Amino acid sequence: MYEIIRKRELNPTVTEMHILAPLVAKKAKPGQFIILRVDEEGERIPLTVAGTDPEKGTVRIIFQIVGATTAKLNHKNAGEFIQDFVGPLGEATKTEGVKKVCIVGGGVGCAIALPVAEEFHRLGAEVVSIIGFRSQDLLILEDEFKACSDRLIVMTDDGSYARQGNVTVPLKEMLEGGERFDEVITIGPLIMMKFVVAAVKPFGIPCTVSMNPIMIDGTGMCGGCRLTLLKEDGTRVTKFACVDGPDFNGYEVDFDEAMSRGRMYMHFEKRAYTEACNLFART
């Protein structure tokens, strides 16, 4: 059992928790993830490590309440426990040789992007961060990004805060204006990452995407998290996000297939979420 040390609402649909898990906190690196179960009957869900405090032995997770399991997790409070908390899993984000990086985060994906930006900042790289949200009400982690970015650009789709537009707008402006980066790293909704990759490709800058497909065991055995990479010679290669990723060369990812697979269980997720909400309403 793993104790919830701290819980904080970041916006009406996104929650931050600090979990007491000393062994995970000691080893986890930016880009890696954990798999948890809320209770003995619960399903396994992956969540990216949003930060660690090895001295306190805590791991920060940030999740959006979108399904039954995240609803159950959000129903827990500080001082309560969750059943399982396994990790770190996956490959850490590669940082070698990068002196100037652009981090592009969207929505709750900013929780994954933040520790990556913090690590580059710690290593002395110049960090330019672009974070985007649908509206001001959904804004998260602005102060944290300010602290680790040489420049921070905030975008909202509806213009309710900062600058109106999507994250590709300032990215294209910088690139078309002659600014260059050693790497662009983008983390967020699949459609957003697809368009970020398209924006960067004409300039030949390495572009890394963080993939979060359907996942069960986290060891490559179930195959649920498989992705197709399209190589330059036309070959199609299957990889598994849990063991080969979650970071991949954005130019190779078949985003259309990934988005199609991501919608496979949407109906079941909505039904399970409704059942969970009804259960909480009765208790």
C-alpha atoms as an extended CHARMM CRD file, in Angstrom:
* protein
*
       283  EXT
         1         1  MET       CA              0.0000000000        0.0000000000        0.0000000000  PROA      1               0.0000000000
         2         2  TYR       CA              1.2020000000        3.4980000000       -0.8580000000  PROA      2               0.0000000000
         3         3  GLU       CA              0.1910000000        6.5740000000        1.0980000000  PROA      3               0.0000000000
         4         4  ILE       CA             -1.0770000000        9.7730000000       -0.5030000000  PROA      4               0.0000000000
         5         5  ILE       CA              0.9770000000       12.4590000000        1.2180000000  PROA      5               0.0000000000
         6         6  ARG       CA             -0.5000000000       15.4720000000       -0.5250000000  PROA      6               0.0000000000
         7         7  LYS       CA             -3.3960000000       16.2230000000       -2.8560000000  PROA      7               0.0000000000
         8         8  ARG       CA             -4.0400000000       19.4420000000       -4.7620000000  PROA      8               0.0000000000
         9         9  GLU       CA             -6.6060000000       20.4310000000       -7.3950000000  PROA      9               0.0000000000
        10        10  LEU       CA             -4.8460000000       22.1460000000      -10.3110000000  PROA      10              0.0000000000
        11        11  ASN       CA             -8.0680000000       22.8260000000      -12.1940000000  PROA      11              0.0000000000
        12        12  PRO       CA            -11.5760000000       21.3450000000      -12.1100000000  PROA      12              0.0000000000
        13        13  THR       CA            -10.4830000000       18.2360000000      -14.0540000000  PROA      13              0.0000000000
        14        14  VAL       CA             -6.7950000000       17.8420000000      -13.1490000000  PROA      14              0.0000000000
        15        15  THR       CA             -5.4000000000       16.7140000000       -9.7920000000  PROA      15              0.0000000000
        16        16  GLU       CA             -1.8850000000       16.5420000000       -8.3800000000  PROA      16              0.0000000000
        17        17  MET       CA             -0.8730000000       13.9320000000       -5.8060000000  PROA      17              0.0000000000
        18        18  HSD       CA              2.3650000000       13.1760000000       -3.9950000000  PROA      18              0.0000000000
        19        19  ILE       CA              2.7100000000        9.4540000000       -3.2800000000  PROA      19              0.0000000000
        20        20  LEU       CA              5.0830000000        7.9800000000       -0.7010000000  PROA      20              0.0000000000
        21        21  ALA       CA              7.1370000000        5.5320000000       -2.7820000000  PROA      21              0.0000000000
        22        22  PRO       CA             10.8190000000        5.8200000000       -1.7390000000  PROA      22              0.0000000000
        23        23  LEU       CA             12.2470000000        3.2520000000       -4.1460000000  PROA      23              0.0000000000
        24        24  VAL       CA             10.5110000000        4.8060000000       -7.1480000000  PROA      24              0.0000000000
        25        25  ALA       CA             11.4790000000        8.3120000000       -6.0380000000  PROA      25              0.0000000000
        26        26  LYS       CA             15.1160000000        7.2410000000       -5.8040000000  PROA      26              0.0000000000
        27        27  LYS       CA             15.3430000000        5.8570000000       -9.3330000000  PROA      27              0.0000000000
        28        28  ALA       CA             12.7790000000        7.6750000000      -11.5140000000  PROA      28              0.0000000000
        29        29  LYS       CA             14.0200000000       10.0700000000      -14.1920000000  PROA      29              0.0000000000
        30        30  PRO       CA             12.1740000000       12.5980000000      -16.3930000000  PROA      30              0.0000000000
        31        31  GLY       CA             10.1760000000       10.8700000000      -19.1140000000  PROA      31              0.0000000000
        32        32  GLN       CA              9.5590000000        7.6530000000      -17.1930000000  PROA      32              0.0000000000
        33        33  PHE       CA              6.2070000000        6.4920000000      -15.8610000000  PROA      33              0.0000000000
        34        34  ILE       CA              4.5770000000        4.3220000000      -13.2190000000  PROA      34              0.0000000000
        35        35  ILE       CA              1.5940000000        1.9670000000      -13.2690000000  PROA      35              0.0000000000
        36        36  LEU       CA             -0.8260000000        2.0490000000      -10.3620000000  PROA      36              0.0000000000
        37        37  ARG       CA             -3.9350000000        0.3470000000       -9.0620000000  PROA      37              0.0000000000
        38        38  VAL       CA             -6.2610000000        2.2490000000       -6.7660000000  PROA      38              0.0000000000
        39        39  ASP       CA             -7.5350000000       -0.9070000000       -5.0320000000  PROA      39              0.0000000000
        40        40  GLU       CA             -7.3920000000       -4.6890000000       -5.2860000000  PROA      40              0.0000000000
        41        41  GLU       CA            -10.2010000000       -4.7790000000       -7.8430000000  PROA      41              0.0000000000
        42        42  GLY       CA             -8.8810000000       -1.8660000000       -9.8580000000  PROA      42              0.0000000000
        43        43  GLU       CA             -7.4350000000       -1.7490000000      -13.3490000000  PROA      43              0.0000000000
        44        44  ARG       CA             -3.8230000000       -0.8660000000      -14.0290000000  PROA      44              0.0000000000
        45        45  ILE       CA             -3.2420000000        2.6100000000      -15.4660000000  PROA      45              0.0000000000
        46        46  PRO       CA              0.0080000000        4.3130000000      -16.5070000000  PROA      46              0.0000000000
        47        47  LEU       CA              0.8440000000        7.8130000000      -15.2990000000  PROA      47              0.0000000000
        48        48  THR       CA              3.9950000000        9.7310000000      -16.1020000000  PROA      48              0.0000000000
        49        49  VAL       CA              6.2210000000       10.7400000000      -13.2090000000  PROA      49              0.0000000000
        50        50  ALA       CA              5.6820000000       14.4910000000      -12.8810000000  PROA      50              0.0000000000
        51        51  GLY       CA              8.4540000000       14.9490000000      -10.3430000000  PROA      51              0.0000000000
        52        52  THR       CA             10.2310000000       13.3060000000       -7.4250000000  PROA      52              0.0000000000
        53        53  ASP       CA             11.6380000000       14.2110000000       -4.0210000000  PROA      53              0.0000000000
        54        54  PRO       CA             14.1520000000       11.4550000000       -3.1960000000  PROA      54              0.0000000000
        55        55  GLU       CA             14.8130000000       12.8880000000        0.2630000000  PROA      55              0.0000000000
        56        56  LYS       CA             11.1490000000       12.7200000000        1.2510000000  PROA      56              0.0000000000
        57        57  GLY       CA             10.6250000000        9.5570000000       -0.7990000000  PROA      57              0.0000000000
        58        58  THR       CA              7.6800000000       10.9910000000       -2.7170000000  PROA      58              0.0000000000
        59        59  VAL       CA              6.6290000000       10.8560000000       -6.3460000000  PROA      59              0.0000000000
        60        60  ARG       CA              4.3960000000       13.5020000000       -7.9060000000  PROA      60              0.0000000000
        61        61  ILE       CA              1.6950000000       12.3810000000      -10.3110000000  PROA      61              0.0000000000
        62        62  ILE       CA             -0.7270000000       14.6190000000      -12.1720000000  PROA      62              0.0000000000
        63        63  PHE       CA             -3.8070000000       13.1320000000      -13.8000000000  PROA      63              0.0000000000
        64        64  GLN       CA             -6.9260000000       14.2190000000      -15.6330000000  PROA      64              0.0000000000
        65        65  ILE       CA            -10.2430000000       12.8260000000      -14.4290000000  PROA      65              0.0000000000
        66        66  VAL       CA            -11.4630000000       11.1800000000      -17.6210000000  PROA      66              0.0000000000
        67        67  GLY       CA            -12.4070000000        7.6060000000      -16.7370000000  PROA      67              0.0000000000
        68        68  ALA       CA            -13.5210000000        5.3140000000      -13.9340000000  PROA      68              0.0000000000
        69        69  THR       CA            -10.0570000000        4.7150000000      -12.4850000000  PROA      69              0.0000000000
        70        70  THR       CA             -9.0120000000        8.3560000000      -12.4340000000  PROA      70              0.0000000000
        71        71  ALA       CA            -12.3860000000        9.1770000000      -10.8490000000  PROA      71              0.0000000000
        72        72  LYS       CA            -11.7120000000        6.5820000000       -8.1380000000  PROA      72              0.0000000000
        73        73  LEU       CA             -8.2020000000        7.8940000000       -7.6360000000  PROA      73              0.0000000000
        74        74  ASN       CA             -9.4780000000       11.4500000000       -7.3280000000  PROA      74              0.0000000000
        75        75  HSD       CA            -11.9330000000       10.2550000000       -4.6710000000  PROA      75              0.0000000000
        76        76  LYS       CA             -8.9370000000        9.4530000000       -2.4330000000  PROA      76              0.0000000000
        77        77  ASN       CA             -7.5490000000       12.0840000000       -0.0740000000  PROA      77              0.0000000000
        78        78  ALA       CA             -4.2620000000       12.7840000000        1.6760000000  PROA      78              0.0000000000
        79        79  GLY       CA             -3.6150000000       10.2000000000        4.3780000000  PROA      79              0.0000000000
        80        80  GLU       CA             -5.3620000000        7.4330000000        2.4370000000  PROA      80              0.0000000000
        81        81  PHE       CA             -3.6490000000        4.6820000000        0.4500000000  PROA      81              0.0000000000
        82        82  ILE       CA             -3.5990000000        3.2070000000       -3.0420000000  PROA      82              0.0000000000
        83        83  GLN       CA             -2.9610000000       -0.4770000000       -3.6810000000  PROA      83              0.0000000000
        84        84  ASP       CA             -0.0460000000       -0.5910000000       -6.1450000000  PROA      84              0.0000000000
        85        85  PHE       CA              2.5110000000        1.8730000000       -7.4650000000  PROA      85              0.0000000000
        86        86  VAL       CA              5.0450000000        0.2190000000       -9.7750000000  PROA      86              0.0000000000
        87        87  GLY       CA              8.0070000000        1.8140000000      -11.5230000000  PROA      87              0.0000000000
        88        88  PRO       CA              9.9090000000        3.5260000000      -12.8400000000  PROA      88              0.0000000000
        89        89  LEU       CA              9.0560000000        2.1080000000      -16.2630000000  PROA      89              0.0000000000
        90        90  GLY       CA             10.0360000000        3.1160000000      -19.7860000000  PROA      90              0.0000000000
        91        91  GLU       CA             13.0860000000        4.9390000000      -21.0610000000  PROA      91              0.0000000000
        92        92  ALA       CA             14.0900000000        8.3100000000      -19.6330000000  PROA      92              0.0000000000
        93        93  THR       CA             14.1620000000       11.3280000000      -21.9490000000  PROA      93              0.0000000000
        94        94  LYS       CA             17.5720000000       11.6640000000      -23.6100000000  PROA      94              0.0000000000
        95        95  THR       CA             19.3030000000       14.9470000000      -22.7860000000  PROA      95              0.0000000000
        96        96  GLU       CA             22.8620000000       14.4540000000      -24.0240000000  PROA      96              0.0000000000
        97        97  GLY       CA             24.3130000000       17.1590000000      -26.2440000000  PROA      97              0.0000000000
        98        98  VAL       CA             21.2660000000       19.4370000000      -26.1670000000  PROA      98              0.0000000000
        99        99  LYS       CA             22.1860000000       23.0690000000      -25.5000000000  PROA      99              0.0000000000
       100       100  LYS       CA             18.9630000000       24.7040000000      -26.6690000000  PROA      100             0.0000000000
       101       101  VAL       CA             15.5840000000       22.9880000000      -26.5460000000  PROA      101             0.0000000000
       102       102  CYS       CA             11.9750000000       23.9210000000      -27.2110000000  PROA      102             0.0000000000
       103       103  ILE       CA              9.4320000000       22.1550000000      -25.0190000000  PROA      103             0.0000000000
       104       104  VAL       CA              5.8770000000       22.1990000000      -26.3800000000  PROA      104             0.0000000000
       105       105  GLY       CA              3.1610000000       21.0070000000      -24.0070000000  PROA      105             0.0000000000
       106       106  GLY       CA             -0.5880000000       20.8170000000      -24.3790000000  PROA      106             0.0000000000
       107       107  GLY       CA             -3.2100000000       20.4690000000      -21.6510000000  PROA      107             0.0000000000
       108       108  VAL       CA             -2.4660000000       17.8190000000      -19.0460000000  PROA      108             0.0000000000
       109       109  GLY       CA              0.5320000000       16.8250000000      -21.1830000000  PROA      109             0.0000000000
       110       110  CYS       CA              2.2580000000       19.8010000000      -19.5660000000  PROA      110             0.0000000000
       111       111  ALA       CA              2.5530000000       17.6630000000      -16.4380000000  PROA      111             0.0000000000
       112       112  ILE       CA              4.7910000000       15.3260000000      -18.4300000000  PROA      112             0.0000000000
       113       113  ALA       CA              6.6500000000       18.1580000000      -20.1310000000  PROA      113             0.0000000000
       114       114  LEU       CA              7.4900000000       19.9680000000      -16.8840000000  PROA      114             0.0000000000
       115       115  PRO       CA             10.0470000000       17.5150000000      -15.4340000000  PROA      115             0.0000000000
       116       116  VAL       CA             11.6900000000       17.3170000000      -18.8500000000  PROA      116             0.0000000000
       117       117  ALA       CA             12.0040000000       21.1130000000      -18.9850000000  PROA      117             0.0000000000
       118       118  GLU       CA             13.2920000000       21.1390000000      -15.4000000000  PROA      118             0.0000000000
       119       119  GLU       CA             15.9650000000       18.5610000000      -16.2260000000  PROA      119             0.0000000000
       120       120  PHE       CA             17.2430000000       20.4870000000      -19.2430000000  PROA      120             0.0000000000
       121       121  HSD       CA             17.2980000000       23.6400000000      -17.1230000000  PROA      121             0.0000000000
       122       122  ARG       CA             19.2530000000       21.8240000000      -14.4050000000  PROA      122             0.0000000000
       123       123  LEU       CA             21.8160000000       20.7010000000      -17.0030000000  PROA      123             0.0000000000
       124       124  GLY       CA             22.3220000000       24.2840000000      -18.1830000000  PROA      124             0.0000000000
       125       125  ALA       CA             20.5130000000       24.1440000000      -21.5210000000  PROA      125             0.0000000000
       126       126  GLU       CA             18.5380000000       27.1060000000      -22.8290000000  PROA      126             0.0000000000
       127       127  VAL       CA             14.8890000000       26.1950000000      -22.4370000000  PROA      127             0.0000000000
       128       128  VAL       CA             12.0700000000       27.7640000000      -24.4400000000  PROA      128             0.0000000000
       129       129  SER       CA              8.6670000000       26.4700000000      -23.3410000000  PROA      129             0.0000000000
       130       130  ILE       CA              5.3340000000       26.7910000000      -25.1410000000  PROA      130             0.0000000000
       131       131  ILE       CA              2.2830000000       25.5580000000      -23.2320000000  PROA      131             0.0000000000
       132       132  GLY       CA             -1.2670000000       25.5800000000      -24.5180000000  PROA      132             0.0000000000
       133       133  PHE       CA             -4.7420000000       25.1110000000      -23.0510000000  PROA      133             0.0000000000
       134       134  ARG       CA             -8.3150000000       25.4040000000      -24.2690000000  PROA      134             0.0000000000
       135       135  SER       CA             -9.0380000000       28.2160000000      -21.7920000000  PROA      135             0.0000000000
       136       136  GLN       CA             -7.7080000000       29.9740000000      -18.7120000000  PROA      136             0.0000000000
       137       137  ASP       CA             -9.7920000000       27.7170000000      -16.4550000000  PROA      137             0.0000000000
       138       138  LEU       CA             -7.6860000000       24.7510000000      -17.5740000000  PROA      138             0.0000000000
       139       139  LEU       CA             -4.2980000000       26.4130000000      -17.1350000000  PROA      139             0.0000000000
       140       140  ILE       CA             -1.8480000000       24.4650000000      -14.9650000000  PROA      140             0.0000000000
       141       141  LEU       CA              1.7990000000       24.7380000000      -13.8530000000  PROA      141             0.0000000000
       142       142  GLU       CA              2.4950000000       28.1990000000      -15.2620000000  PROA      142             0.0000000000
       143       143  ASP       CA              4.6830000000       29.2560000000      -12.3300000000  PROA      143             0.0000000000
       144       144  GLU       CA              6.6140000000       25.9980000000      -12.4460000000  PROA      144             0.0000000000
       145       145  PHE       CA              7.3670000000       26.4570000000      -16.1450000000  PROA      145             0.0000000000
       146       146  LYS       CA              8.4330000000       30.0570000000      -15.5440000000  PROA      146             0.0000000000
       147       147  ALA       CA             10.9670000000       28.8670000000      -12.9960000000  PROA      147             0.0000000000
       148       148  CYS       CA             12.7130000000       26.4840000000      -15.3960000000  PROA      148             0.0000000000
       149       149  SER       CA             12.3350000000       28.3150000000      -18.7340000000  PROA      149             0.0000000000
       150       150  ASP       CA             14.4390000000       31.0610000000      -20.2550000000  PROA      150             0.0000000000
       151       151  ARG       CA             11.2960000000       31.9890000000      -22.1850000000  PROA      151             0.0000000000
       152       152  LEU       CA              7.7310000000       30.8890000000      -21.6050000000  PROA      152             0.0000000000
       153       153  ILE       CA              4.8780000000       31.3750000000      -24.0560000000  PROA      153             0.0000000000
       154       154  VAL       CA              1.3300000000       30.5860000000      -22.8940000000  PROA      154             0.0000000000
       155       155  MET       CA             -1.4520000000       30.0420000000      -25.4350000000  PROA      155             0.0000000000
       156       156  THR       CA             -5.2070000000       29.5760000000      -25.0050000000  PROA      156             0.0000000000
       157       157  ASP       CA             -7.5320000000       28.4680000000      -27.7720000000  PROA      157             0.0000000000
       158       158  ASP       CA            -10.2420000000       30.9530000000      -26.8200000000  PROA      158             0.0000000000
       159       159  GLY       CA             -7.9490000000       33.8720000000      -25.9120000000  PROA      159             0.0000000000
       160       160  SER       CA             -9.1970000000       33.9770000000      -22.3010000000  PROA      160             0.0000000000
       161       161  TYR       CA             -5.6070000000       34.1990000000      -21.0740000000  PROA      161             0.0000000000
       162       162  ALA       CA             -2.2620000000       35.2490000000      -22.5570000000  PROA      162             0.0000000000
       163       163  ARG       CA             -2.1740000000       34.8160000000      -26.3230000000  PROA      163             0.0000000000
       164       164  GLN       CA             -4.9480000000       33.2890000000      -28.4270000000  PROA      164             0.0000000000
       165       165  GLY       CA             -4.1600000000       30.3810000000      -30.7130000000  PROA      165             0.0000000000
       166       166  ASN       CA             -2.6010000000       26.9480000000      -30.6320000000  PROA      166             0.0000000000
       167       167  VAL       CA              0.9700000000       26.0700000000      -29.7380000000  PROA      167             0.0000000000
       168       168  THR       CA              2.1520000000       25.7770000000      -33.3420000000  PROA      168             0.0000000000
       169       169  VAL       CA              1.6050000000       29.5170000000      -33.9560000000  PROA      169             0.0000000000
       170       170  PRO       CA              4.5450000000       30.8440000000      -31.8850000000  PROA      170             0.0000000000
       171       171  LEU       CA              6.6190000000       27.7980000000      -32.8080000000  PROA      171             0.0000000000
       172       172  LYS       CA              6.2560000000       28.5360000000      -36.5160000000  PROA      172             0.0000000000
       173       173  GLU       CA              6.9700000000       32.2230000000      -35.9160000000  PROA      173             0.0000000000
       174       174  MET       CA             10.2380000000       31.4290000000      -34.1840000000  PROA      174             0.0000000000
       175       175  LEU       CA             11.3490000000       28.9090000000      -36.7960000000  PROA      175             0.0000000000
       176       176  GLU       CA             10.3530000000       31.0830000000      -39.7550000000  PROA      176             0.0000000000
       177       177  GLY       CA             12.1730000000       33.9770000000      -38.0790000000  PROA      177             0.0000000000
       178       178  GLY       CA             15.4010000000       32.0000000000      -38.1170000000  PROA      178             0.0000000000
       179       179  GLU       CA             15.5120000000       30.6780000000      -34.5530000000  PROA      179             0.0000000000
       180       180  ARG       CA             16.8960000000       27.1630000000      -34.2340000000  PROA      180             0.0000000000
       181       181  PHE       CA             16.8950000000       24.4920000000      -31.5670000000  PROA      181             0.0000000000
       182       182  ASP       CA             18.9340000000       21.3620000000      -31.0470000000  PROA      182             0.0000000000
       183       183  GLU       CA             15.6470000000       19.5660000000      -30.4450000000  PROA      183             0.0000000000
       184       184  VAL       CA             11.9150000000       20.1670000000      -30.1490000000  PROA      184             0.0000000000
       185       185  ILE       CA             10.0920000000       17.9590000000      -27.6390000000  PROA      185             0.0000000000
       186       186  THR       CA              6.3160000000       17.9050000000      -27.6900000000  PROA      186             0.0000000000
       187       187  ILE       CA              3.9490000000       16.2660000000      -25.2290000000  PROA      187             0.0000000000
       188       188  GLY       CA              0.1590000000       16.4480000000      -25.3030000000  PROA      188             0.0000000000
       189       189  PRO       CA             -2.8550000000       15.2920000000      -27.3100000000  PROA      189             0.0000000000
       190       190  LEU       CA             -1.9830000000       13.2000000000      -30.3600000000  PROA      190             0.0000000000
       191       191  ILE       CA             -3.4740000000       15.6890000000      -32.8100000000  PROA      191             0.0000000000
       192       192  MET       CA             -1.4340000000       18.4900000000      -31.2650000000  PROA      192             0.0000000000
       193       193  MET       CA              1.8010000000       16.5020000000      -31.4640000000  PROA      193             0.0000000000
       194       194  LYS       CA              1.0410000000       15.5850000000      -35.0780000000  PROA      194             0.0000000000
       195       195  PHE       CA              0.7930000000       19.2580000000      -36.0480000000  PROA      195             0.0000000000
       196       196  VAL       CA              3.8670000000       20.2330000000      -34.0380000000  PROA      196             0.0000000000
       197       197  VAL       CA              5.8530000000       17.5930000000      -35.9270000000  PROA      197             0.0000000000
       198       198  ALA       CA              4.4860000000       18.9240000000      -39.2250000000  PROA      198             0.0000000000
       199       199  ALA       CA              5.5000000000       22.4650000000      -38.2470000000  PROA      199             0.0000000000
       200       200  VAL       CA              9.0620000000       21.4690000000      -37.3570000000  PROA      200             0.0000000000
       201       201  LYS       CA              9.7570000000       19.0250000000      -40.2000000000  PROA      201             0.0000000000
       202       202  PRO       CA             10.5200000000       21.6120000000      -42.9580000000  PROA      202             0.0000000000
       203       203  PHE       CA             13.3730000000       22.9310000000      -40.8070000000  PROA      203             0.0000000000
       204       204  GLY       CA             15.0310000000       19.5740000000      -40.2380000000  PROA      204             0.0000000000
       205       205  ILE       CA             15.1600000000       19.9220000000      -36.4600000000  PROA      205             0.0000000000
       206       206  PRO       CA             14.9590000000       16.6830000000      -34.4370000000  PROA      206             0.0000000000
       207       207  CYS       CA             11.4640000000       16.3820000000      -32.9800000000  PROA      207             0.0000000000
       208       208  THR       CA             10.6440000000       14.0070000000      -30.1450000000  PROA      208             0.0000000000
       209       209  VAL       CA              7.1180000000       13.0290000000      -29.1070000000  PROA      209             0.0000000000
       210       210  SER       CA              5.9870000000       11.3430000000      -25.9020000000  PROA      210             0.0000000000
       211       211  MET       CA              3.3870000000        8.6480000000      -26.6010000000  PROA      211             0.0000000000
       212       212  ASN       CA              0.7690000000        7.4810000000      -24.1190000000  PROA      212             0.0000000000
       213       213  PRO       CA             -1.2810000000        4.7510000000      -25.8240000000  PROA      213             0.0000000000
       214       214  ILE       CA             -3.4710000000        2.0700000000      -24.2460000000  PROA      214             0.0000000000
       215       215  MET       CA             -1.3010000000        0.1240000000      -21.8070000000  PROA      215             0.0000000000
       216       216  ILE       CA             -1.8440000000       -2.7950000000      -19.4370000000  PROA      216             0.0000000000
       217       217  ASP       CA              1.2460000000       -4.5200000000      -18.0630000000  PROA      217             0.0000000000
       218       218  GLY       CA              4.0170000000       -2.0450000000      -18.8680000000  PROA      218             0.0000000000
       219       219  THR       CA              6.5070000000       -4.7890000000      -19.7710000000  PROA      219             0.0000000000
       220       220  GLY       CA              5.8170000000       -5.2860000000      -23.4840000000  PROA      220             0.0000000000
       221       221  MET       CA              3.9240000000       -8.5630000000      -22.9620000000  PROA      221             0.0000000000
       222       222  CYS       CA              0.3350000000       -7.4880000000      -23.6820000000  PROA      222             0.0000000000
       223       223  GLY       CA              1.0110000000       -5.5690000000      -26.8880000000  PROA      223             0.0000000000
       224       224  GLY       CA             -1.6900000000       -3.0420000000      -26.1330000000  PROA      224             0.0000000000
       225       225  CYS       CA              0.6670000000       -0.0910000000      -26.4280000000  PROA      225             0.0000000000
       226       226  ARG       CA              2.0900000000       -0.9980000000      -29.8310000000  PROA      226             0.0000000000
       227       227  LEU       CA              2.8710000000        1.7820000000      -32.2700000000  PROA      227             0.0000000000
       228       228  THR       CA              3.8170000000        1.7630000000      -35.9210000000  PROA      228             0.0000000000
       229       229  LEU       CA              6.9030000000        3.6740000000      -37.0020000000  PROA      229             0.0000000000
       230       230  LEU       CA              7.2650000000        4.5780000000      -40.6780000000  PROA      230             0.0000000000
       231       231  LYS       CA             10.9370000000        4.4240000000      -41.6570000000  PROA      231             0.0000000000
       232       232  GLU       CA             12.5140000000        6.4850000000      -44.4560000000  PROA      232             0.0000000000
       233       233  ASP       CA             12.8950000000        3.3870000000      -46.6410000000  PROA      233             0.0000000000
       234       234  GLY       CA              9.1440000000        2.7480000000      -46.4530000000  PROA      234             0.0000000000
       235       235  THR       CA              9.2400000000       -0.1160000000      -43.9810000000  PROA      235             0.0000000000
       236       236  ARG       CA              6.7890000000       -0.2680000000      -41.0950000000  PROA      236             0.0000000000
       237       237  VAL       CA              8.2210000000       -1.1790000000      -37.6960000000  PROA      237             0.0000000000
       238       238  THR       CA              6.2090000000       -2.0880000000      -34.6140000000  PROA      238             0.0000000000
       239       239  LYS       CA              7.3920000000       -0.7410000000      -31.2720000000  PROA      239             0.0000000000
       240       240  PHE       CA              5.9540000000       -0.8250000000      -27.7660000000  PROA      240             0.0000000000
       241       241  ALA       CA              5.5890000000        2.4590000000      -25.9100000000  PROA      241             0.0000000000
       242       242  CYS       CA              6.0760000000        0.8670000000      -22.4960000000  PROA      242             0.0000000000
       243       243  VAL       CA              9.5530000000       -0.5560000000      -23.1540000000  PROA      243             0.0000000000
       244       244  ASP       CA             10.7760000000        1.2240000000      -26.3070000000  PROA      244             0.0000000000
       245       245  GLY       CA              9.3860000000        4.6330000000      -25.3060000000  PROA      245             0.0000000000
       246       246  PRO       CA              7.4830000000        6.6130000000      -24.3350000000  PROA      246             0.0000000000
       247       247  ASP       CA              9.7050000000        8.9720000000      -26.3920000000  PROA      247             0.0000000000
       248       248  PHE       CA              9.8930000000        8.4380000000      -30.1560000000  PROA      248             0.0000000000
       249       249  ASN       CA             11.1170000000       10.2180000000      -33.2570000000  PROA      249             0.0000000000
       250       250  GLY       CA              8.0560000000       12.2630000000      -34.1840000000  PROA      250             0.0000000000
       251       251  TYR       CA              8.8160000000       12.0380000000      -37.9120000000  PROA      251             0.0000000000
       252       252  GLU       CA              8.3520000000        8.2580000000      -37.7980000000  PROA      252             0.0000000000
       253       253  VAL       CA              5.1600000000        7.8810000000      -35.7420000000  PROA      253             0.0000000000
       254       254  ASP       CA              2.0000000000        6.8530000000      -37.5940000000  PROA      254             0.0000000000
       255       255  PHE       CA             -0.2690000000        9.3200000000      -35.7960000000  PROA      255             0.0000000000
       256       256  ASP       CA             -3.4100000000        8.3920000000      -37.7230000000  PROA      256             0.0000000000
       257       257  GLU       CA             -3.1370000000        4.7750000000      -36.5960000000  PROA      257             0.0000000000
       258       258  ALA       CA             -2.3290000000        5.8320000000      -33.0330000000  PROA      258             0.0000000000
       259       259  MET       CA             -5.3970000000        8.0940000000      -32.8960000000  PROA      259             0.0000000000
       260       260  SER       CA             -7.6040000000        5.3450000000      -34.2890000000  PROA      260             0.0000000000
       261       261  ARG       CA             -6.3610000000        2.8600000000      -31.6860000000  PROA      261             0.0000000000
       262       262  GLY       CA             -6.8360000000        5.4410000000      -28.9380000000  PROA      262             0.0000000000
       263       263  ARG       CA            -10.5510000000        5.6580000000      -29.7670000000  PROA      263             0.0000000000
       264       264  MET       CA            -11.1480000000        1.8930000000      -29.6660000000  PROA      264             0.0000000000
       265       265  TYR       CA            -12.4290000000        1.7250000000      -26.0950000000  PROA      265             0.0000000000
       266       266  MET       CA            -13.9190000000        5.1940000000      -25.7720000000  PROA      266             0.0000000000
       267       267  HSD       CA            -17.4650000000        3.8440000000      -25.4140000000  PROA      267             0.0000000000
       268       268  PHE       CA            -16.4580000000        1.4390000000      -22.6250000000  PROA      268             0.0000000000
       269       269  GLU       CA            -14.4490000000        4.1450000000      -20.8300000000  PROA      269             0.0000000000
       270       270  LYS       CA            -17.4190000000        6.5200000000      -20.8280000000  PROA      270             0.0000000000
       271       271  ARG       CA            -19.7430000000        3.8290000000      -19.4850000000  PROA      271             0.0000000000
       272       272  ALA       CA            -17.2980000000        2.8420000000      -16.7290000000  PROA      272             0.0000000000
       273       273  TYR       CA            -16.8230000000        6.4990000000      -15.7910000000  PROA      273             0.0000000000
       274       274  THR       CA            -20.5930000000        7.0240000000      -15.5110000000  PROA      274             0.0000000000
       275       275  GLU       CA            -20.9470000000        3.9130000000      -13.3410000000  PROA      275             0.0000000000
       276       276  ALA       CA            -18.1380000000        5.0770000000      -11.0590000000  PROA      276             0.0000000000
       277       277  CYS       CA            -19.6720000000        8.5490000000      -10.6860000000  PROA      277             0.0000000000
       278       278  ASN       CA            -23.0440000000        7.0210000000       -9.8450000000  PROA      278             0.0000000000
       279       279  LEU       CA            -21.3860000000        4.8290000000       -7.2120000000  PROA      279             0.0000000000
       280       280  PHE       CA            -19.6930000000        7.8100000000       -5.5520000000  PROA      280             0.0000000000
       281       281  ALA       CA            -22.9610000000        9.7440000000       -5.5820000000  PROA      281             0.0000000000
       282       282  ARG       CA            -24.6120000000        6.9780000000       -3.5320000000  PROA      282             0.0000000000
       283       283  THR       CA            -21.8270000000        6.7560000000       -0.9460000000  PROA      283             0.0000000000
